[in-house]
Amino acid sequence: MEPVGVSTEMALLSNILAAYSFITENPERAALYFVSGVCIGLILTLLALVLKVSCRTDCKRSPGKKPPQEPESDSDSSDSEDDSDTTSDLSARRHRRRANWSSVDGQQ
């Protein structure tokens, strides 16, 4: 009986020789298969990245369940304070984005 390692090595060598003979007999078809495989791989990678980015932004936008808020007797003053906090947060984000973009533009 032959050891298992020898038969797998012979099968691998046989497959390599078959692939080489196919490539030498049909170079155009082999190139087409290779380029098609690369394109499909790039498309799948792009799809995975798009899904990852879109899921990440969706998860940040909808932060699950919010804790229940306690009812307050003076709701008018708390609403005005919340509005100013939200406005200042948004303006700070815009300022950071502009600063980041200007630093990127400055490096080019």
Sequence and secondary structure as in RCSB ss.txt:
>XXXX:A:sequence
MEPVGVSTEMALLSNILAAYSFITENPERAALYFVSGVCIGLILTLLALVLKVSCRTDCKRSPGKKPPQEPESDS
DSSDSEDDSDTTSDLSARRHRRRANWSSVDGQQ
>XXXX:A:secstr
   HHHHHHHHHHHHHHHHHHHHHH HHHHHHHHHHHHHHHHHHHHHHHHHHHHHHHHHHHS S        S H
HHHHHHHHHHHHHHHHHHHHHHHHHHHHHHHH 
